[in-house]
Structures are given as C-alpha cells and as structure tokens.
Amino acid sequence: MGIMLKLVELMLRQKLLGKGLKGKPNTPLIVSYAVTKACNLRCLHCHVEAEEALTNELTLKEAMYAIDEMAALGTEALIFSGGEPLLRKDFVLALAEYCVDAGIIPAMLTNGVLLNHKTALALKDSGIMAVGIPIDSSVPECHDKLRNVPGTFNKAVDAIKACLEVDLEVVVTTMALRDNFDDLPKRIELLAKLGVEQAAVYDLVPVGRGKDIMDLAMTPTQRTSLMRYLQRMQEEKEMVFTMSGGIPLYPDIVSNLHEFNGTKPRDLLLKQFWIHAPIGCHAGIAYFSLRPDGDIYPCTFLPVKVGNIRQQSLTHIWRNSKILNELRDRSKLKGKCRECPYSNTCGGCRGRAYACSGDYLETDPVCLQDLLLETKVYPSTMKRFGWCVG
C-alpha cells in the first residue's frame, strides 16, 4: 500500500471507526531505529548513555535492507532516534525517502539543537511525518540542567517554531519527574502558546544514565494524578497526549474517562497511532528497537540483545528469538505480574522490570491495577494501547 493511501486509511479508521492502527499478532507495527550513539548533549536521563558514535554503525545500504525486511514483516512506522539523529542528517533524509517508497511512515526524535528552518523543510520534503522535540520544563534553566548543556531550551523552542512554520507535525516529548511534576501545567500552557497540539509524557524508566536519577521517578500518587490531569487537558485544551516509558495502557484508561464525561480526544496524529489490540507492554510483540550497530532489542528501554542483523536476517530474529518468544508468552511472567488478572492485557513494563530486578520476566514495580479497576477498565474490555518512544 502506498504511503499516502496508508495515511488516508489511518485517518478514516480514526474518524469513522474511532480506531487507530490495527493490531496484528506478533507484527512489529512500530520500530525505533537509533541511527547513531553520537550526541551533542549529555542528558541526565538518557537511556542509551549517548555520547560518541560507535565505530561500526550501519551503512546506508545495510539500513535500507533492514527497512525492506521491516516492510515485509508488516511495519507501519519507523522512528529515527539516537543519540542525535541529525548528526547523520543526510543518512536520515535518505532513509526517510526510502521508507516512503517502502510504504512505511517515517518520524524522528531530536533534541532540537540542530533543527533550523532549512532542516525542518528538508525533513518534511524527505517524507518525515512528525518530529519529537523535548521541552522538560517551562523554566529554561531547569530544562538545560536535565539536558546537561546550557542554551538547549531556547534551541528546542526555536526548533519547534521552525517545524510549525513549514507545517511539519511536532510532538513535544517531556519528562515527568518527582521534582518537576508541579511544573507540568505551566509546560502545557507553554506548548499551547507555541501552537503545539500533541505531547508524549515520559515516565522515567531507570535505564542507562537514568539509573543515576531513579529516585526522581514519579510517586504512584503523582502518576495517577497525571493521567487524570492529561485527560482533563485533552478536554479543555483540545490537545492530545500519550505516555511513554512503561505506561502503554494510558489510551484505554483516559478513553474510559472521556466516555464517562461524554467527550473524546481530537483526531490528531498520536490518537491515530494508538494501536487497537489488547496487548499492553508491546516489547517484542508489536515493537522492537534497532541499534546503531545492527543489534536488536525488544524495546529501547529493554537493552537485551536478541540478535544482530549483520549475523542473521531481521526476519529470522523476529520470528525465532528465544527472548522475544518468551516476552510473547505471558504465562512466563513471574511474581505479581504473573498472578495479576491483567497479565495478558497489560504485562507490566518489561523494561522497568529488567532495570529493577535484572530479569525481564519479573514483576514491574509500577502497577496500575487500582487505577484500572477504579476507571472500570477490566481485562475483558481492554482494546487499545500506546507505544513507548525512544
């Protein structure tokens, strides 16, 4: 299916049926590809500890071949990330065009430092459908502190403006931490003033440099309050949100709250990419992460190598990896996640479970069961989930 036809189909599914991407059994609908480990920032929460480029990062030919395999496996969207992907700008532009030809929707995550009007236009012309840019505080100094380089807030704001000027979709990514939680209303006001309509709110998964600030992760009360607050903002501001970092059940929870209030989120891009399938954590089920050197992880927040595309075909890895097949079998979960009535339709965050226990099948210490029961999202009624980006 050509990419324009695919976009029309997505829009119609959302507007006429109220549904986003159609879930398919064990199909990598969304793929994250870290094109380099090089980065011009040293973010305190970076899950890949980005700094310098690897010496053996994939060539353009190798990446194109991987995209061919993704298309054959049924991938719908590919998110370029890093490190900082614009440090390989020509590489990304070439691959975005290749994705379009292959019928895969390309998007990109960037810290915004290198994104000006000219680059925004080049990204749009290459076929990039949306760009994720971080705003982690309404206070420039607080954003810069988390990003570990002064001046990054202003550059991120300029990058957002540059994208909006050329009509390139912007999804602001933002970290929700214990110590910046109270700033979220001001952040959303800032986004609204900038003209941003969509945001992905990150719940910290203690991976990479994030391990050093794991004590800053939100409290259970903050996490619950945040979901309810975002739902209200979707009504009042007509913005659309998703939650990343091990909270894939956000769409079902807030959709139920919307139905109770007789409202619904706007038909924007993020909503179109909520996946209609009762899966929950989609690591290795509807998602995988391709690393700069060709390694494959089940999820960008679950840094467990399941193969390398230079040694085996992507198709072979996806279908035959012992780890991926274990993740797909929820009966193999351990502890409270195994005993939970939501084990099949939630599954916990496998990345957080691994980060906190060293075992990707163990209990996820963040449990939303009480909130699910309170909002009447029962296992038999679950029908959609959001994807983690990174």
C-alpha positions as CSV (number, residue, x, y, z in Angstrom):
1,M,0.0,0.0,0.0
2,G,1.4,3.4,-0.9
3,I,2.1,5.7,2.0
4,M,-0.5,8.3,1.0
5,L,-3.1,5.7,0.8
6,K,-2.0,4.3,4.2
7,L,-2.3,7.8,5.8
8,V,-5.8,8.2,4.3
9,E,-6.7,4.8,5.7
10,L,-5.4,5.7,9.2
11,M,-7.4,9.0,9.1
12,L,-10.6,7.2,8.1
13,R,-10.1,4.5,10.7
14,Q,-9.8,7.2,13.3
15,K,-12.6,9.5,12.1
16,L,-15.2,6.8,11.1
17,L,-14.4,4.0,13.5
18,G,-12.6,5.8,16.3
19,K,-9.7,3.4,15.9
20,G,-6.0,3.8,15.3
21,L,-3.5,1.3,14.0
22,K,-4.9,-2.2,13.7
23,G,-3.0,-4.7,15.8
24,K,-1.7,-7.8,14.2
25,P,-0.4,-10.9,16.0
26,N,3.4,-10.7,16.6
27,T,3.9,-8.0,14.0
28,P,6.4,-5.1,14.5
29,L,4.0,-2.3,13.7
30,I,6.3,0.3,15.2
31,V,10.1,0.2,15.1
32,S,12.6,2.6,16.7
33,Y,15.9,2.9,14.9
34,A,18.8,4.6,16.8
35,V,20.9,5.7,13.8
36,T,23.9,6.7,15.9
37,K,25.1,6.7,19.5
38,A,26.7,10.1,19.0
39,C,25.0,13.1,20.7
40,N,25.7,16.8,21.2
41,L,24.1,16.7,24.7
42,R,24.7,14.6,27.9
43,C,21.1,14.3,29.2
44,L,20.9,13.0,32.8
45,H,18.1,10.6,32.0
46,C,19.5,9.2,28.6
47,H,18.6,5.6,28.4
48,V,21.3,4.8,25.9
49,E,24.1,6.8,27.5
50,A,24.6,8.6,24.2
51,E,28.0,10.3,23.8
52,E,30.3,9.2,20.9
53,A,29.4,7.4,17.7
54,L,30.1,3.7,17.5
55,T,32.9,2.7,15.1
56,N,30.7,0.1,13.4
57,E,27.3,1.9,12.8
58,L,25.2,0.6,10.0
59,T,25.8,1.8,6.4
60,L,23.1,3.2,4.3
61,K,22.9,0.0,2.3
62,E,22.6,-2.1,5.4
63,A,19.9,0.2,6.9
64,M,17.9,0.1,3.6
65,Y,18.0,-3.7,3.6
66,A,16.7,-3.7,7.2
67,I,13.8,-1.4,6.1
68,D,13.0,-3.9,3.3
69,E,12.7,-6.6,5.9
70,M,10.6,-4.4,8.2
71,A,8.2,-3.7,5.3
72,A,7.9,-7.5,4.7
73,L,7.2,-8.1,8.4
74,G,4.3,-5.5,8.3
75,T,6.0,-2.5,10.0
76,E,3.8,0.6,9.7
77,A,6.0,3.3,11.2
78,L,9.7,3.8,11.8
79,I,11.0,6.3,14.3
80,F,14.6,7.6,13.8
81,S,16.3,8.4,17.1
82,G,19.8,8.3,18.6
83,G,21.9,9.7,20.1
84,E,21.1,12.7,18.0
85,P,19.9,11.6,14.5
86,L,20.6,14.9,12.9
87,L,24.3,14.2,13.4
88,R,23.7,11.8,10.5
89,K,21.2,14.2,8.7
90,D,21.9,13.0,5.1
91,F,21.6,9.4,6.3
92,V,18.2,10.1,7.9
93,L,16.9,12.0,4.9
94,A,17.9,9.2,2.5
95,L,16.3,6.6,4.7
96,A,13.1,8.6,5.2
97,E,12.6,8.7,1.4
98,Y,13.3,5.0,1.3
99,C,10.7,4.4,4.0
100,V,8.1,6.3,2.0
101,D,8.9,4.2,-1.1
102,A,8.6,1.0,1.1
103,G,5.2,2.1,2.5
104,I,6.5,2.8,6.0
105,I,5.7,6.1,7.7
106,P,8.9,7.8,9.0
107,A,9.2,10.0,12.0
108,M,12.1,11.3,14.1
109,L,13.1,12.2,17.7
110,T,15.7,15.0,18.1
111,N,16.9,17.3,20.9
112,G,16.3,20.2,18.5
113,V,19.7,21.8,18.8
114,L,20.5,21.3,15.1
115,L,17.0,21.8,13.8
116,N,16.5,25.1,11.9
117,H,14.1,26.2,9.2
118,K,16.1,24.8,6.4
119,T,16.5,21.4,8.1
120,A,12.8,21.3,9.0
121,L,11.9,21.8,5.4
122,A,14.3,19.1,4.3
123,L,12.8,16.7,6.8
124,K,9.3,17.4,5.5
125,D,10.4,17.1,1.9
126,S,12.0,13.7,2.6
127,G,8.7,12.3,4.0
128,I,9.2,12.7,7.7
129,M,5.7,12.8,9.1
130,A,6.4,14.1,12.6
131,V,9.3,15.3,14.8
132,G,9.5,14.8,18.5
133,I,11.3,17.7,20.3
134,P,11.8,17.8,24.1
135,I,10.6,20.5,26.5
136,D,11.2,19.3,30.0
137,S,10.3,22.4,32.0
138,S,8.7,25.8,31.5
139,V,11.9,27.2,33.2
140,P,14.8,27.3,30.7
141,E,17.4,26.7,33.4
142,C,15.6,23.5,34.6
143,H,15.3,22.1,31.1
144,D,19.0,22.8,30.5
145,K,20.0,21.2,33.7
146,L,18.3,17.9,32.7
147,R,19.9,18.1,29.3
148,N,23.2,19.0,30.8
149,V,24.1,21.7,28.3
150,P,23.1,25.4,28.7
151,G,21.0,27.0,26.0
152,T,19.2,23.9,24.9
153,F,15.7,25.1,26.0
154,N,15.8,28.1,23.6
155,K,17.1,26.0,20.8
156,A,14.3,23.4,21.3
157,V,11.7,26.2,21.2
158,D,13.3,27.6,18.0
159,A,13.2,24.1,16.6
160,I,9.5,23.7,17.4
161,K,8.8,27.1,15.7
162,A,10.8,26.1,12.6
163,C,8.8,22.9,12.2
164,L,5.5,24.6,12.7
165,E,6.5,27.2,10.1
166,V,6.8,24.6,7.4
167,D,3.7,22.7,8.6
168,L,5.7,19.7,9.9
169,E,3.9,17.9,12.7
170,V,5.5,18.4,16.2
171,V,5.1,16.1,19.1
172,V,6.7,17.6,22.2
173,T,8.4,15.0,24.5
174,T,8.6,15.8,28.1
175,M,9.9,14.1,31.3
176,A,7.5,13.9,34.2
177,L,9.7,13.6,37.3
178,R,9.0,13.8,41.0
179,D,10.7,17.2,41.3
180,N,9.3,18.8,38.1
181,F,5.8,17.4,38.4
182,D,4.2,20.7,39.6
183,D,5.6,22.5,36.6
184,L,3.5,20.4,34.1
185,P,0.6,22.8,33.9
186,K,2.9,25.7,33.0
187,R,4.6,23.4,30.5
188,I,1.3,22.6,28.8
189,E,0.4,26.3,28.8
190,L,3.7,27.0,27.1
191,L,3.1,24.3,24.4
192,A,-0.4,25.7,23.8
193,K,1.1,29.2,23.3
194,L,3.6,27.8,20.8
195,G,0.9,26.1,18.8
196,V,1.8,22.5,19.8
197,E,-1.2,20.2,20.0
198,Q,0.4,16.9,20.9
199,A,2.8,15.7,23.6
200,A,4.3,12.5,24.8
201,V,4.9,12.5,28.5
202,Y,7.7,10.3,29.7
203,D,7.6,8.3,32.9
204,L,11.3,7.6,33.8
205,V,12.5,4.0,33.2
206,P,15.8,3.7,35.1
207,V,18.0,2.6,32.2
208,G,21.3,4.0,31.1
209,R,22.1,7.3,32.8
210,G,18.6,7.2,34.1
211,K,19.7,4.7,36.8
212,D,21.6,7.6,38.5
213,I,18.4,9.6,38.9
214,M,15.9,6.8,39.5
215,D,15.0,8.4,42.9
216,L,13.4,11.2,40.8
217,A,10.8,8.9,39.3
218,M,7.2,9.9,40.0
219,T,5.4,8.6,43.0
220,P,2.3,6.4,42.5
221,T,0.1,9.3,43.5
222,Q,1.7,11.6,41.0
223,R,1.4,9.0,38.2
224,T,-2.3,8.6,38.8
225,S,-2.9,12.3,39.1
226,L,-1.0,12.9,35.9
227,M,-3.2,10.6,33.9
228,R,-6.4,12.2,35.2
229,Y,-4.9,15.7,34.6
230,L,-3.9,14.9,31.0
231,Q,-7.4,13.6,30.3
232,R,-8.8,16.9,31.5
233,M,-6.3,18.8,29.4
234,Q,-7.4,16.8,26.3
235,E,-10.9,18.2,27.0
236,E,-10.0,21.8,28.0
237,K,-7.1,22.5,25.6
238,E,-8.1,20.1,22.8
239,M,-4.6,18.7,22.9
240,V,-3.8,15.0,22.6
241,F,-1.3,13.2,24.9
242,T,0.3,9.9,25.2
243,M,2.5,8.4,27.9
244,S,5.8,6.8,27.2
245,G,8.2,4.9,29.5
246,G,6.2,1.8,30.5
247,I,2.7,3.2,30.6
248,P,1.1,1.7,27.4
249,L,-2.3,1.4,29.0
250,Y,-2.8,5.2,29.1
251,P,-5.1,5.3,26.0
252,D,-7.5,2.8,27.5
253,I,-7.6,4.5,30.9
254,V,-8.2,8.0,29.6
255,S,-10.6,6.9,26.8
256,N,-12.7,5.4,29.5
257,L,-12.6,8.6,31.5
258,H,-13.6,10.5,28.3
259,E,-16.5,8.2,27.7
260,F,-17.7,8.8,31.3
261,N,-17.6,12.5,30.6
262,G,-19.2,12.2,27.2
263,T,-16.1,13.6,25.4
264,K,-13.3,12.3,23.3
265,P,-9.8,13.4,22.3
266,R,-9.3,15.2,19.0
267,D,-8.5,13.1,15.9
268,L,-4.8,14.0,15.8
269,L,-1.7,12.0,14.9
270,L,-1.0,10.5,18.3
271,K,-4.5,9.2,18.5
272,Q,-4.2,7.6,15.1
273,F,-1.2,5.7,16.3
274,W,-2.8,4.2,19.3
275,I,-2.8,0.5,18.5
276,H,-6.1,-1.4,18.7
277,A,-5.1,-4.7,20.3
278,P,-5.3,-5.9,24.0
279,I,-1.5,-6.2,24.4
280,G,-0.2,-3.6,26.9
281,C,3.5,-3.8,27.0
282,H,4.4,-4.4,23.4
283,A,8.2,-5.1,23.7
284,G,8.9,-7.9,21.2
285,I,5.2,-8.2,20.3
286,A,4.4,-5.1,18.3
287,Y,7.6,-3.2,18.6
288,F,11.4,-3.6,18.6
289,S,14.4,-1.3,18.6
290,L,17.2,-1.4,16.0
291,R,20.5,-0.1,17.5
292,P,23.2,1.8,15.6
293,D,25.4,-1.3,15.1
294,G,22.6,-3.6,14.0
295,D,21.8,-5.1,17.4
296,I,18.1,-5.8,18.0
297,Y,16.4,-5.1,21.4
298,P,12.8,-5.9,22.3
299,C,12.4,-2.3,23.3
300,T,14.6,0.8,23.6
301,F,14.0,0.6,27.3
302,L,14.8,-3.1,27.5
303,P,18.5,-3.3,26.5
304,V,18.8,-7.0,26.0
305,K,20.3,-8.1,22.7
306,V,18.2,-10.7,20.8
307,G,20.3,-10.7,17.6
308,N,22.2,-8.6,15.1
309,I,21.1,-8.0,11.5
310,R,24.7,-8.5,10.3
311,Q,24.7,-12.0,11.6
312,Q,21.1,-13.1,11.0
313,S,18.2,-11.8,9.0
314,L,15.8,-9.5,10.8
315,T,13.0,-11.8,9.9
316,H,14.8,-14.8,11.5
317,I,15.5,-12.8,14.7
318,W,11.9,-11.6,14.9
319,R,10.4,-15.0,14.5
320,N,12.9,-17.2,16.3
321,S,14.5,-15.3,19.1
322,K,14.1,-17.2,22.4
323,I,13.8,-13.9,24.3
324,L,11.2,-12.4,22.0
325,N,9.1,-15.6,22.2
326,E,9.3,-15.6,26.0
327,L,8.1,-12.0,26.1
328,R,5.1,-13.0,23.9
329,D,4.1,-15.8,26.3
330,R,2.6,-14.0,29.3
331,S,2.4,-17.3,31.2
332,K,6.1,-17.0,31.7
333,L,5.8,-13.8,33.7
334,K,6.9,-14.0,37.4
335,G,5.8,-12.6,40.7
336,K,2.8,-10.3,41.0
337,C,2.6,-9.8,37.2
338,R,2.1,-13.5,36.7
339,E,-0.7,-13.6,39.3
340,C,-2.4,-10.4,38.1
341,P,-5.7,-10.7,36.2
342,Y,-4.3,-8.2,33.8
343,S,-1.3,-10.3,32.9
344,N,-2.3,-10.9,29.3
345,T,-3.7,-7.5,28.5
346,C,-1.1,-5.4,30.5
347,G,2.0,-7.5,31.1
348,G,3.7,-4.7,33.1
349,C,6.7,-2.8,31.7
350,R,9.3,-5.4,30.8
351,G,12.0,-2.7,30.6
352,R,11.3,-1.4,34.1
353,A,11.1,-5.0,35.5
354,Y,14.5,-5.7,34.0
355,A,16.0,-2.4,35.2
356,C,14.8,-3.0,38.7
357,S,15.4,-6.8,39.0
358,G,17.8,-7.9,36.3
359,D,15.0,-10.2,34.9
360,Y,12.8,-9.1,32.1
361,L,10.0,-11.5,33.2
362,E,9.9,-10.3,36.8
363,T,7.3,-8.0,38.4
364,D,7.1,-4.4,37.2
365,P,7.2,-2.3,40.4
366,V,4.8,0.2,38.9
367,C,1.3,-1.3,38.9
368,L,-1.8,0.5,37.6
369,Q,-4.3,-2.2,38.7
370,D,-6.1,0.0,41.3
371,L,-6.5,2.8,38.7
372,L,-7.7,0.3,36.1
373,L,-10.3,-1.0,38.5
374,E,-11.3,2.5,39.6
375,T,-11.8,3.6,36.0
376,K,-13.6,0.3,35.1
377,V,-11.0,-0.8,32.6
378,Y,-11.3,-4.5,33.0
379,P,-9.2,-7.2,31.3
380,S,-12.0,-8.2,29.0
381,T,-12.7,-4.6,27.9
382,M,-9.1,-3.6,27.0
383,K,-8.8,-2.8,23.4
384,R,-6.0,-0.3,22.7
385,F,-2.6,0.7,23.9
386,G,0.0,3.4,23.2
387,W,3.6,2.8,22.2
388,C,6.8,3.8,24.0
389,V,9.1,6.1,22.1
390,G,12.8,6.5,22.5
